[in-house]
């Protein structure tokens, strides 16, 4: 019983960090169903578990405008995005990346088509050590690349992403969806540019991009409740030790 329980805890605690032959460095990533930003709101796709945490920036495309701020800039390799079929732009339709359990996403999302890359860059020499995005409906030709300057840090193609994505959405004819999170293992795989491309026909649909500016190894910020819980446990342990010493 103890061995089975220990194995279960270990499995739940493990983080899926992958690298493969197409990687220039060891930029790790996880893949899961994601989470909802607001409890009960299931029509905006899935989000990073960090979406409501301080220190993270999320762009959801909901206002229909090309996003950006002092930290992050969005641009395109070809003409400005046009909200017409077959042109890179911001859309609201059946191909929006799905929610945690395949729920229909009724909000705006970013779609990239052949001949036009979406380029996401850190401003003013900043670096990222975390990036997460809702992917789907994944289709042939989807390509995601991470750069540090001119150096390729990691490239993911449709073949790998669709194999790992956990959710098959009904409105996408069973095409896969998921929330992918990328994190640096050290200074050599921090990145300052992300390029979303479509090779061949079809489109590359993404939503709910979350960033964290930082250098070196990525370390997640624990939720305040978890921190308080750890403090409580530590205090209880100290009190117990003190009473034993007094006895």
Buried (B, 14 or more C-beta within 10 A) or exposed (E): EEEEEEEEEEEEEEEEEBBEEEBBBBBBBBBBBBBBBEEEEBEBBBBBBBBEBEEBBBBBBBEEEBBBEEBBBBEBEEEEBEEEEEBBBBBBEEBBBBBBEBBBBBBBBBBBBBEBBBBBBBEEEBBBBBBBBBBBBBBEBBBBBBBBEEEBBBBBBBEBBBEBBEBBBEBBEEBBBBBBBBBBBBEBBBBBBBBBBBEEEBBBBBBBBBBBBBEBBBEBBEEEEEEEEEEEEEEEEEEEEEEEEEE
